[in-house]
Amino acid sequence: MELLELAQILAAGEDSKHQFKSDFYNSDQLAAEMVAFANGGGGRIFIGVDDKTGLISGLDDAGVRRLNTMISNVASQNVRPAINPITENIVTGNGVVLIVTVSAGSNRPYQDKDGVFWVKSGADKRKATSREELQRMFQESDFIHADEARVSSMTAADLDLDYFQSFFRRRYGKTLESQNLPLPQLLRNLNLLNGGCLNLTCAIVFGKNTGSFLPAFIVKAGAFNDTKISTNTYADEREFSGKLEEIFARTVDFIIANLRHVQGDQGFNSAGIPEIPRGAIEEIISNALVHRDYFISAPVRVFVFRDRVEIISPGRLPNNLQVENIKLGNSCTRNPALASFAYHIIPYRGYGSGILRAIEAYPNIEFIDDREGNNFKVIMRRV
């Protein structure tokens, strides 16, 4: 790093990627900072910088040697699993600034030697205590997936058997009876039953009265004759629950019904063409339902405003995906079991191609990965 870049970073102050410390004498404090960065998006610790003023306090040669030894020991002994930070010494007129770079970990969640999971919270850090937060970190490391978690209140008796039989015949070209297997065994073979209970994928795709068992996993939709949410300009409001196919169809229809329609070359009595193509809306809604974070007990929210449509999904982009990545077709499947069945249920194709198709059909789309708010927003402008 050049001195000019260092000066620019120090002038900008601390944030979720940059932490300033005059010195470290306590291994546990250093471990907590490393764990927080490893559990997040990674970052750099600048040692030899006053964290209140951002001014260089500097380290002497003995301090640099001591800290390098401490960093190595802490990374291997006080952080679990161990990490491999990179250090860099920058010589300034006020002494050395030691920069410790911690990459986003691939074996999350990380903890200190006392079993505490630290995460970044803006420029600071905090303990991760909620089950959902830890589950998400395990999920990002491919240790667990929400869509395979058991729904303890739902058994094979809560399966919509007629709907499942129809799907099975359409998908495999065979009847359930021809398999000569008890239904629970067949569900286990299809990775739809977990410990005698339906897993989340089975509940969402094939369950009866799913909304009663999983009331948070619905779509809340509202239409407003304004550019913001306002009860004074309320036009329509709905909640969509049930099976995946039902929620998808009703959500798309809600958006279409609240858009303007143009006649184009159609006949006078035709319904008209929606101002935002149906295909683009279907791609965005299918992605919102399939790729949302099911560890978060919150609905997908859909708002139709006078100037735009907003679709807000619980959960930010997984792992190290960025908005620019998904616009180029890169993907990371958060719910692989659900995605494998959704492919045969709704217009979902996977392979990271949905966003590309939506943009091709309607380029006036904005994507916002809200990492602080832990949600993903799609804005489709009405022009």
N, C-alpha and C positions, 0 to 999 in steps of 0.2 A: 504494500500500500504506500502511495506517495503521501508526502506531508500535506499537500493541498487537499487530497481526498479526506485525510484524517481531520483536518481543520473544518471541512464542510460538514462532516458527520457530527463532530463535537458541537458545532454551532447550531445544528438542527435539534440537538437534545436527545434524551432517551425516548425510545419507543419500544414496541413489541419485538423489534429485531436488534436493538442496540442497548446494552446495559453498561453503565459507567461505575467503576469502583476505584477508590484510591489504592486499596490493598486488600489482601485476604490473609488472615491469620487463622481462621477457623475453617477446617475442612468441610464441616457440615454445611456451612453457609455457601461455600463454593459448589458443593454437590447439589444443593437446592437450585442454584442458578442453572447449572448444567442440565439437570433433570427437566426443568421447566422448558428450556429451549428444545431439548430432544423430544419432549412430548408435543411440542408445537411445530412451528414451521422452521425451526432452527434460528440461529442468530449469533451475535458476537458480543463478547464481554471485553471491555476496554479497561485494563487494569493500569492504574497510574493516572486516572482522571477523576477529579472530584465530581461526585454524582449530584451535588447541589448546584455547582456553578458551571460545570462542563469544562473547567480549566485544567490544564495538565499539571499534575503534582509531580509526576515522574517517579521512576524507580532507579535505584543504583544497581551496579552489577551483582552485588550480593543478593539484592531483592529479586532480581530476575532469575538467578539460579535457584533460589529458594522456591519461588512460585512455579517454575517449570517442574521441579520435583513434586511439589504439591499437586499440580494439575494432573500429572501422570498417575500419581497414586490414587487421587480421588476418582478419576475416570475409570480406573480398573477395579477399585475396591469399595468406593462409596456410592457408585452409581450402578444400579442393577436393572437389566443386564448392562455389562460394561460398554462404554462408548470410546470413540477414538477422535478426540478433538485435535484441531490443528492450531499451533501457536505461531505467532509472528512478532518479532521485536522491531519497533519503530523508534529510531533515535531522534530525539528532538532537543531543542536548546534547554529544555527544563528537565531532561532525563528521559528514560526509556518508557514508552507505552507498550505494554504487552497485550496483544490481541489474541483472544481465545475464540476460535470459530467452532461452534457446535452445530452439526448438521441435523436436519429433521430425522428422527430415528425411524428405522424400519422394523424395530422390534417393540413398538409401543404396546402398553404403557411402561414407562421407566419409573423407578422409584429410588429413594435414597436408602441408606443402610438401615434406617428405622422403619422402612416400609411405607413412607409417605410419598404419594404421587403429587408432584408439583406441576402446575400449568401456568402459562403466561396469562396475565390479565392486564392488557395495555402495556405500559412500561414496567409494571410490577409483576409479581407472581402470587399465586395462592395455592392452597391445597385443593386437590380434586377430591370431593367427598361423595358426590351423587353417583348412584349405580349407573345411571344412563350415561354419564360422562365417561366413566371407566369402560363401559361396554363399547362406546363409540371408538375409543382408542384401541381396544382389542380388535374391533371390526376392521379398522384401518390397517391393521397388521395381518389381516386375513385369518385371525384365530377364531372368530365367531362371526356369524351373520344373523342379523335380526330376523330375516325371513325364514330362518330355520328354527327359531326359538319356539318352544311349545306354548300353546294357549291353554292353560291348565283348566279353564272352564269349558272347553269344547272337546268332545269325543267324536268317534265315528258316527254316533247317532245325530250329530249336528251337521252332518254333510247333507247337502242338497243332492240326494241320490239321483234323481231324474236328470238334473243338470250335469252331474259328473258322468253318468252313463252316456249321455249325448256327446260330451266332450271326448270320452274314451273311444267311442265308436268312430267319431270323426277323425281323431288324432291317430289311432292305431289300426283302424279298419277292423276291429274285433269287438265283440260284446264282453261285458264283465263276466257273464256266465261261462263263456268259453275259456276263461282263465283257470277255472276250477281251484280258486284260492279264496280263503275267507277275506272279506273286505279289509279288515285291519292289516293283514299280511300284504295285500295288494297296495294299500296306501303306504306301508313301510317301504315296499320295493320302489315306489315312485318318490320317495323322500318327502312324504306328505304327513307322516305320523311320527310323533316323537314321544316315547315313553307312555303310550296309550292315549295321548292327546293329539289333536290336530296341531300341526305347526302353523306359523303365521301365514305362510304361503297358501296352505290348504284352506285356512279360515277365510282369507281375503278372496281367493279365487272361487272356491267351491262351497263355502259355508252357508248355512241357513241362518237368517236373522243375525248376520255378522255385526250389524250396527249396534245390536243390544249387548254383544259381548265385547266389542272393540269400539266404543263410542268416540274415541279420539281420532280414529283413522277414517275420517270422512272428508268431504269437500264442503266448505262454507263459501257460498257465492253471493255476491251483491252487485246490483247495478245502480248507478247514480247519474243523475242529469247534471253533473258538475265535474270538476277536475279533482275533487277530494271527497273523502268520506263525510257525508253529512246526512243527518236524518231528515233535514228539510228538503233535500233533493232526491230522496230515496225513490227508486223506481221498481225494484224487484229484489227479493232476497230468498234464498233457498238453502237447504242442507241436503246433500246427497250421500246416502249410505247404502249398504248392501254389498253385492259382489263387485269385483273389479270391473267386469264388463258393463254392469248397470251404472256404476259411478262414472265411468268414462263416457258413456253415451249421453247421460243426462247433463254432465258438465259441458260437453261440447255443444249440445243443443241449447243450453242456457246462454252461452256466449253468442252463438249464432243468432238467437232470438233477439238479443239486445244490441245487435249491430245494425248499421244502415245497410240496405240492399239496393243494388242498382240494376236496372233492366238490361243494359247493354244491348246485345242483339236479340235478346229473348222476346217472346211475344208479350203483348200487353197484360195478359192475365197470369203470367208466370210469377213465381215467388221472388225472382230476382237473385242476383249473385251477391253474397256477403262481401263487405268492403275488405275484410281480411279473409284470405282463402281458407276454406274448411280444412284442407290438407295441412296447412301450417299450424292451425289450432290443434288438430288431432295429434300432430307430432309433439307439440309442447305439452299437452295434457297427458299423453301417454308417458312421456319422460318424467313428468311431475309425480305421477302415481307409482311408477316402477322404481324410480331412483331416489325417492324421498328417503329420509332417515327414519326408519320405523322404531328406533330406540327413543325417539322424541314423541311424547304423547301430545300431539297437536295436529290439527287438520291442515290439509292443503287449502289455501285461501285464493279465491278468484274474484277479482273486482273488474267490472266494466265501467270505466269512466267516460266522460264526454270526449276525451282526447286520446284515450289509451285503454288497453287491457293489461292487467297485472295478474300474474300467476306466481304465488309465493309458496315454495315447498320447504318443509322443515328440514334442516341440515344443509350445511355448506358443501361445496364440492369435496369429494373424498380425497384422501391422501394429498399428493402435491399437484393435483389438477388445477389449472388456472383457466379463466374464461377464454383466453386466446387459444389454449389447447383444444377445448371442446369445439371451438369454431373451426378448427382444422380437422376435426373428426376423431381426436383422441378421446378415449373413454376409460373408465374404471368402474366395473359393475359392483355396486354396493349390495345389491340383493340378487345374487346369481340364480337361486332357485325360483324366485318370483319371476325374474326375467325370462327364464326358460319356458314357463307356462304362459306368460303374457304374450309371447311371440305367436301363440296359437289362439289367443283370445281377443286381442285388440290390435289395432294397426301399430304394432311395435316391432321393429326389426333388429334392434341392438346394433352391435358393431360400431357404435359411435356415429352412425349415419343419420340419426333422427334430427339432430341440430342442423346438420348440413342440408337436409331436405327442407326443413322449416325455413332456413335462410334463403334457399333457392326459390321457394314458393313465395316468400314475403321478406325481402331484405330489411325492412324497417323494424328490426327486433333488437332490443338491448338486453344484455345478460349482466346481472349483478351478483357476485359471490360475496355475501355479507358474512364475513368470518366472525365478527364481533357479535352480531345478532344471531348467528348460526342458522341462517336460512339462505335460500337461493331464489332470486327473483328474476322473472322474465317480463319485460315490458314490450308490448306490441303496440306501436303507435298507430292511431287512427288518422288517416290523412284524407 
